[in-house]
């Protein structure tokens, strides 16, 4: 039910303009959100993170559904007003921080998982050092292929700080969305 609400939010801007595209997008997003949810449940079962950082989350609540509201921290650059209709207030009772991800207001090694999904490609390299600073040793950095769609993303910074972790095939590229999770474990 909550996944369906997310899908409705995803297609709302185009449903009146282009119903055909909205129908296709709804099916795509339903598959995407379901894959995301199943993967995050697996991640929770296998690694039981106490705190998850979801920078640039938009109004995506799937991680909160999978991990629980009290374990997921969302960041945004904008200081939204409580009654504003922009995405951060739509997250409801979740921990939200107004923060520049280049200088996060968290202590070193504060999170066991950092989840980057559909994250702006041009920010990843600039923010990676800071993201790794707040990630626990043995913490997981999770990126989606929607983040890495631009091959110009340089993940060389991870070469001497993290190893690639294999994700079970059943959570990779299933259905039309072909969502893939790229996971690194920090050492």
Backbone bond lengths (Angstrom), bond angles and torsions (degrees), N, CA, C in turn:
res aa  C-N    CA-C-N  psi(-1)  N-CA   C-N-CA  omega(-1)  CA-C   N-CA-C  phi
1 X - - - 1.449 - - 1.530 110.92 -
2 X 1.333 116.90 -46.14 1.464 119.46 179.63 1.523 111.45 -67.73
3 X 1.330 117.29 -33.69 1.465 120.08 176.57 1.521 109.15 -63.42
4 X 1.321 117.21 -41.25 1.465 120.66 179.21 1.530 110.72 -62.64
5 X 1.323 117.86 -37.59 1.469 120.90 176.03 1.525 110.68 -62.45
6 X 1.328 116.86 -40.30 1.468 120.65 177.17 1.525 110.73 -62.40
7 X 1.328 116.88 -42.32 1.464 121.52 179.43 1.524 110.09 -62.02
8 X 1.314 117.01 -43.74 1.468 120.95 178.34 1.524 110.41 -60.32
9 X 1.324 117.46 -42.81 1.470 120.80 176.54 1.523 111.14 -62.54
10 X 1.337 116.87 -38.05 1.459 121.15 -178.78 1.523 112.42 -64.50
11 X 1.332 117.14 -37.94 1.467 119.76 -174.44 1.526 113.79 -97.10
12 X 1.315 118.15 -9.71 1.466 122.03 -175.90 1.529 114.12 -50.38
13 X 1.343 119.47 -42.61 1.464 118.48 -177.09 1.532 114.55 -64.11
14 X 1.330 119.29 -21.92 1.466 119.26 -175.26 1.522 114.67 -116.10
15 X 1.313 118.12 -1.84 1.467 120.52 -172.38 1.533 112.76 -60.56
16 X 1.321 118.53 -38.74 1.465 120.87 -179.90 1.521 111.90 -80.35
17 X 1.324 116.95 -36.62 1.464 121.14 -178.14 1.519 112.69 -68.86
18 X 1.330 116.92 -41.68 1.460 120.88 -173.22 1.530 110.10 -147.63
19 X 1.339 117.42 82.23 1.466 120.74 -176.31 1.534 113.83 -58.04
20 X 1.323 118.02 -35.34 1.464 121.00 179.54 1.513 112.04 -63.92
21 X 1.321 115.77 -46.82 1.461 120.37 177.68 1.524 110.18 -65.70
22 X 1.319 116.51 -38.84 1.470 120.49 179.38 1.527 110.70 -61.52
23 X 1.333 117.06 -39.49 1.469 120.32 178.92 1.530 110.85 -64.74
24 X 1.337 116.52 -45.44 1.472 120.37 177.73 1.531 110.01 -62.18
25 X 1.335 115.95 -46.90 1.461 120.52 -179.01 1.530 111.00 -61.58
26 X 1.319 116.98 -37.36 1.470 120.34 179.05 1.522 110.38 -61.18
27 X 1.327 117.27 -44.69 1.470 120.23 179.70 1.526 110.65 -65.58
28 X 1.330 115.79 -42.43 1.466 121.03 178.69 1.530 110.10 -61.08
29 X 1.328 116.71 -49.47 1.463 121.45 -178.13 1.527 111.71 -66.49
30 X 1.326 117.71 -35.37 1.467 121.14 176.66 1.529 109.23 -60.26
31 X 1.338 116.17 -44.91 1.461 121.10 178.31 1.526 110.48 -65.48
32 X 1.331 116.89 -44.62 1.468 122.40 -179.48 1.527 110.41 -59.31
33 X 1.328 116.23 -51.29 1.473 121.27 -176.88 1.530 111.27 -65.39
34 X 1.328 117.21 -38.04 1.464 120.48 178.96 1.524 110.45 -65.97
35 X 1.343 116.81 -43.60 1.466 120.19 177.05 1.524 111.01 -61.57
36 X 1.325 116.04 -43.99 1.465 121.02 178.86 1.532 109.87 -58.11
37 X 1.316 116.44 -47.20 1.462 121.91 -178.72 1.530 111.40 -61.18
38 X 1.325 117.42 -48.21 1.471 121.11 -179.14 1.525 111.28 -62.15
39 X 1.330 116.66 -42.29 1.464 120.23 178.52 1.530 110.76 -62.52
40 X 1.327 117.02 -45.68 1.463 120.25 -178.38 1.527 111.75 -65.67
41 X 1.319 117.72 -34.45 1.470 119.99 174.35 1.527 110.24 -63.62
42 X 1.337 116.78 -42.04 1.463 120.69 176.80 1.529 109.94 -61.24
43 X 1.322 116.27 -46.24 1.463 121.52 179.94 1.531 110.31 -58.48
44 X 1.314 116.63 -42.03 1.463 120.91 179.02 1.530 111.20 -65.61
45 X 1.323 116.92 -43.24 1.477 120.24 178.84 1.525 111.53 -63.08
46 X 1.322 116.93 -42.48 1.465 121.50 -174.40 1.531 113.55 -79.36
47 X 1.340 117.50 -35.34 1.466 120.55 -170.80 1.527 114.41 -120.92
48 X 1.298 119.30 -14.95 1.474 124.34 177.27 1.528 113.72 42.76
49 X 1.335 118.05 58.85 1.467 118.65 -179.64 1.526 111.75 -66.12
50 X 1.335 115.00 141.19 1.466 119.92 177.23 1.526 110.77 -80.87
51 X 1.354 115.85 -37.41 1.468 120.35 180.00 1.518 109.33 -136.78
52 X 1.327 114.89 136.90 1.459 122.64 -179.37 1.523 107.74 -123.48
53 X 1.320 116.94 126.79 1.464 121.42 175.55 1.520 108.15 -97.41
54 X 1.334 115.43 128.48 1.463 121.45 179.25 1.528 108.06 -124.50
55 X 1.344 116.61 79.72 1.461 119.47 -179.76 1.525 111.07 -70.63
56 X 1.318 115.33 142.53 1.456 120.22 177.70 1.517 112.55 61.63
57 X 1.318 116.91 39.00 1.464 122.02 -172.49 1.516 114.40 -72.58
58 X 1.327 117.47 -17.20 1.451 118.01 -170.70 1.517 108.39 60.57
59 X 1.308 116.44 -143.28 1.467 119.09 179.15 1.527 111.50 -100.33
60 X 1.325 117.79 18.30 1.467 122.44 -179.14 1.528 110.40 -66.00
61 X 1.325 115.92 115.24 1.465 120.29 -178.33 1.526 113.00 -102.94
62 X 1.323 118.12 0.64 1.466 120.53 -176.65 1.533 111.56 -57.15
63 X 1.343 120.52 -45.10 1.469 118.75 176.75 1.534 112.94 -59.66
64 X 1.325 117.20 -35.70 1.470 119.31 177.85 1.522 111.06 -66.96
65 X 1.330 116.86 -34.63 1.461 120.34 177.58 1.527 109.43 -67.29
66 X 1.327 116.45 -43.82 1.469 121.16 -176.54 1.525 112.75 -71.87
67 X 1.326 117.29 -44.50 1.469 121.16 -174.37 1.528 113.53 -98.27
68 X 1.309 116.81 -20.56 1.460 120.93 -173.79 1.523 109.89 98.75
69 X 1.304 116.23 144.30 1.470 122.25 -174.86 1.522 113.77 -58.95
70 X 1.313 117.47 -33.10 1.465 120.16 -173.33 1.521 113.43 -77.49
71 X 1.317 118.15 -11.70 1.466 119.66 -177.57 1.521 113.47 -102.77
72 X 1.325 118.31 -12.09 1.464 121.44 -175.89 1.525 109.94 -103.84
73 X 1.333 115.67 129.95 1.466 122.36 177.82 1.527 107.70 -114.02
74 X 1.323 116.06 127.49 1.460 122.45 179.40 1.523 108.79 -105.51
75 X 1.328 116.63 143.64 1.464 119.45 174.80 1.521 109.98 -121.11
76 X 1.319 114.62 152.38 1.454 122.44 176.51 1.517 108.45 -149.56
77 X 1.314 115.84 148.36 1.466 120.54 175.86 1.520 111.93 -75.54
78 X 1.303 116.12 -26.99 1.453 120.60 -172.16 1.516 112.27 -93.28
79 X 1.307 114.81 137.91 1.456 121.60 178.09 1.531 107.77 -88.62
80 X 1.322 116.12 86.15 1.452 120.13 -176.34 1.521 111.62 -75.11
81 X 1.311 114.51 144.50 1.454 120.58 174.51 1.523 108.82 -75.03
82 X 1.312 117.04 152.34 1.465 120.88 -176.15 1.526 112.58 -57.78
83 X 1.328 118.00 -36.98 1.464 120.87 -177.89 1.520 113.24 -94.03
84 X 1.306 117.70 6.57 1.453 121.96 179.15 1.524 109.35 -67.40
85 X 1.320 116.47 148.64 1.465 119.56 -178.95 1.523 112.06 -93.43
86 X 1.315 117.76 -0.11 1.459 120.78 177.96 1.522 108.70 -66.46
87 X 1.308 117.28 166.14 1.461 122.02 -164.60 1.518 117.82 -57.95
88 X 1.311 121.12 -40.72 1.463 120.39 -172.09 1.534 112.78 -57.50
89 X 1.329 119.38 -43.45 1.470 118.31 177.16 1.529 113.19 -64.39
90 X 1.327 117.21 -24.77 1.461 120.34 -179.58 1.522 112.41 -68.47
91 X 1.321 117.25 -13.82 1.459 120.65 -179.97 1.523 112.23 -74.94
92 X 1.316 116.48 -12.73 1.462 119.71 177.32 1.515 112.69 68.85
93 X 1.322 115.41 -141.03 1.463 122.48 -175.44 1.524 111.23 -77.74
94 X 1.294 115.90 71.49 1.464 121.09 177.42 1.520 107.51 -130.23
95 X 1.326 115.96 158.05 1.463 119.05 177.19 1.521 108.38 -75.69
96 X 1.329 115.48 124.00 1.458 121.65 -177.64 1.517 108.44 -128.67
97 X 1.311 116.23 137.02 1.462 120.28 178.97 1.520 108.94 -125.54
98 X 1.324 115.55 130.32 1.455 120.16 172.19 1.517 105.01 -81.27
99 X 1.322 116.23 108.85 1.463 118.95 -171.33 1.517 111.22 -155.40
100 X 1.311 114.51 145.01 1.453 121.95 170.02 1.524 105.76 -86.29
101 X 1.302 117.39 125.02 1.464 120.64 -176.11 1.523 113.16 -70.94
102 X 1.324 117.19 -1.35 1.466 120.99 173.25 1.528 109.35 -84.70
103 X 1.326 116.72 -23.70 1.468 121.98 177.84 1.529 107.68 -141.36
104 X 1.315 115.19 82.98 1.465 120.95 -176.59 1.528 111.60 -75.54
105 X 1.329 117.60 144.02 1.467 121.59 -177.78 1.533 113.20 -86.50
106 X 1.314 116.52 36.39 1.459 120.84 -178.80 1.519 109.80 -119.41
107 X 1.328 115.69 152.60 1.462 120.71 176.82 1.524 109.74 -68.41
108 X 1.327 115.30 161.91 1.459 120.22 173.90 1.526 108.92 -55.42
109 X 1.300 114.96 150.56 1.474 124.32 177.63 1.538 112.85 43.83
110 X 1.311 116.08 57.63 1.468 122.48 -178.53 1.526 113.87 -98.00
111 X 1.338 117.82 -15.32 1.465 121.24 -173.18 1.521 110.88 -129.94
112 X 1.321 115.13 145.86 1.461 120.49 177.28 1.526 111.44 -93.77
113 X 1.338 116.84 -20.72 1.463 121.95 177.57 1.518 108.72 -140.51
114 X 1.326 115.65 137.82 1.464 121.86 167.96 1.522 105.80 -120.45
115 X 1.329 115.70 126.17 1.465 122.22 -174.64 1.524 109.34 -113.94
116 X 1.328 116.52 116.51 1.463 122.27 178.32 1.523 108.20 -114.84
117 X 1.310 116.56 109.06 1.460 121.36 -179.56 1.516 108.83 -127.37
118 X 1.328 115.75 129.41 1.466 121.53 -178.00 1.527 110.25 51.61
119 X 1.300 115.36 39.29 1.463 122.81 -176.55 1.526 109.51 -85.64
120 X 1.317 119.25 142.68 1.465 120.94 -179.64 1.534 112.13 -57.18
121 X 1.307 114.63 120.80 1.461 122.02 -175.49 1.524 112.13 -56.74
122 X 1.315 116.93 -40.12 1.466 119.73 -175.56 1.530 113.04 -68.83
123 X 1.321 117.99 -12.02 1.466 120.61 -179.38 1.527 113.70 -95.47
124 X 1.311 117.16 -21.58 1.466 120.43 -172.31 1.520 112.24 -57.24
125 X 1.328 117.38 -52.78 1.468 120.12 -177.66 1.521 111.39 -62.05
126 X 1.330 117.02 -42.49 1.469 120.75 -177.78 1.526 111.94 -65.89
127 X 1.310 117.76 -29.74 1.457 121.25 -174.13 1.525 113.90 -101.23
128 X 1.320 117.67 -7.72 1.463 120.39 -172.43 1.529 113.09 -59.22
129 X 1.323 118.79 -43.50 1.472 120.16 179.22 1.528 111.07 -57.83
130 X 1.317 116.22 -42.90 1.465 120.48 -178.87 1.530 111.14 -69.39
131 X 1.310 116.73 -40.31 1.463 119.75 177.50 1.525 110.56 -62.56
132 X 1.326 116.30 -41.97 1.466 119.79 178.56 1.532 111.57 -67.41
133 X 1.326 116.95 -30.69 1.467 120.27 178.66 1.529 111.04 -61.83
134 X 1.330 116.99 -42.36 1.466 119.86 -176.29 1.530 112.83 -87.21
135 X 1.331 117.00 -5.65 1.461 121.27 178.90 1.524 110.23 -86.67
136 X 1.324 116.30 132.04 1.472 121.53 177.52 1.523 111.11 -58.63
137 X 1.333 116.04 153.63 1.457 119.31 166.19 1.524 105.49 -63.77
138 X 1.286 117.47 138.61 1.467 124.52 -171.82 1.527 111.87 70.04
139 X 1.337 117.24 9.89 1.457 121.12 174.85 1.515 110.35 -78.46
140 X 1.320 116.08 162.28 1.457 121.87 -176.09 1.521 111.54 -109.75
141 X 1.315 115.50 129.98 1.457 122.66 171.57 1.520 105.87 -102.84
142 X 1.325 116.56 116.72 1.460 121.94 -175.70 1.520 108.72 -112.87
143 X 1.326 115.36 123.45 1.455 121.60 175.48 1.521 107.87 -120.68
144 X 1.324 116.22 152.13 1.460 118.93 174.80 1.515 108.84 -105.46
145 X 1.335 115.74 159.39 1.452 118.24 177.94 1.525 111.28 -65.42
146 X 1.327 118.93 -18.39 1.463 119.99 173.69 1.526 110.33 -67.95
147 X 1.321 116.96 -25.52 1.462 121.75 175.52 1.519 110.44 -77.47
148 X 1.313 116.42 -38.33 1.462 121.49 -173.75 1.518 112.95 -97.35
149 X 1.314 117.13 19.60 1.455 120.72 -177.04 1.532 111.49 -62.66
150 X 1.305 116.07 -27.38 1.457 121.73 177.31 1.523 107.44 -91.37
151 X 1.308 116.81 114.26 1.464 120.91 -174.85 1.527 113.26 -67.85
152 X 1.313 116.94 -5.48 1.465 119.19 179.47 1.519 112.43 -76.51
153 X 1.330 117.59 -8.86 1.459 120.19 179.57 1.518 108.35 -64.24
154 X 1.311 115.79 124.58 1.460 121.70 -177.51 1.527 108.94 -103.01
155 X 1.314 115.37 111.32 1.459 120.14 179.73 1.522 111.54 -101.96
156 X 1.336 117.05 19.31 1.468 120.82 179.19 1.522 112.07 -58.23
157 X 1.322 117.32 -28.24 1.462 121.20 -179.85 1.534 111.20 -58.50
158 X 1.318 116.47 -23.04 1.466 120.23 -178.49 1.524 113.21 -83.67
159 X 1.338 117.46 -12.68 1.469 120.93 -173.30 1.521 114.14 -54.13
160 X 1.297 118.65 -40.57 1.465 121.11 -177.31 1.525 112.37 -109.63
161 X 1.337 116.20 16.87 1.459 120.07 -177.93 1.522 113.26 -129.45
162 X 1.338 116.31 -15.42 1.465 119.38 -175.33 1.522 110.45 -157.08
163 X 1.308 114.94 154.57 1.462 121.86 175.40 1.521 109.07 -114.08
164 X 1.312 115.46 149.55 1.461 120.88 176.58 1.528 108.76 -71.90
165 X 1.296 116.11 136.65 1.457 122.98 179.98 1.531 108.14 -110.46
166 X 1.309 116.75 131.05 1.462 120.28 179.07 1.526 110.32 -75.04
167 X 1.309 115.00 136.08 1.459 122.12 177.36 1.530 106.97 -105.77
168 X 1.324 118.71 134.92 1.462 120.07 178.96 1.534 111.59 -52.62
169 X 1.313 114.65 139.64 1.462 122.08 -175.75 1.528 112.96 -55.54
170 X 1.313 117.38 -32.47 1.466 120.31 -177.47 1.533 113.14 -64.48
171 X 1.326 117.49 -13.80 1.469 121.32 178.74 1.525 112.13 -105.10
172 X 1.308 117.44 6.86 1.459 121.61 -176.00 1.526 111.40 -115.45
173 X 1.325 115.90 131.86 1.465 124.12 170.05 1.524 113.86 48.36
174 X 1.310 116.53 47.69 1.463 121.09 177.48 1.524 109.19 -96.69
175 X 1.319 116.97 131.80 1.456 121.30 175.62 1.515 113.30 78.63
176 X 1.309 114.14 -170.81 1.456 121.89 -173.07 1.527 113.74 -64.04
177 X 1.301 117.94 -34.98 1.469 120.64 -177.65 1.525 112.25 -70.50
178 X 1.324 117.48 -25.26 1.468 122.38 -178.70 1.525 112.38 48.89
179 X 1.313 115.44 41.79 1.460 121.30 -179.93 1.523 109.94 -68.00
180 X 1.313 115.42 129.75 1.459 121.45 179.18 1.520 108.62 -121.64
181 X 1.322 115.54 142.04 1.456 121.34 178.93 1.518 108.80 -110.38
182 X 1.315 116.00 125.41 1.458 122.94 178.78 1.525 105.42 -108.14
183 X 1.323 116.69 116.17 1.461 121.08 -171.83 1.522 109.68 -120.44
184 X 1.329 114.81 133.04 1.457 122.10 175.63 1.516 108.40 -119.70
185 X 1.329 116.28 141.72 1.459 121.15 175.05 1.526 107.34 -109.06
186 X 1.317 115.35 123.28 1.466 121.53 -177.18 1.525 110.10 -77.03
187 X 1.333 116.05 139.99 1.468 119.24 174.72 1.501 110.63 -122.17
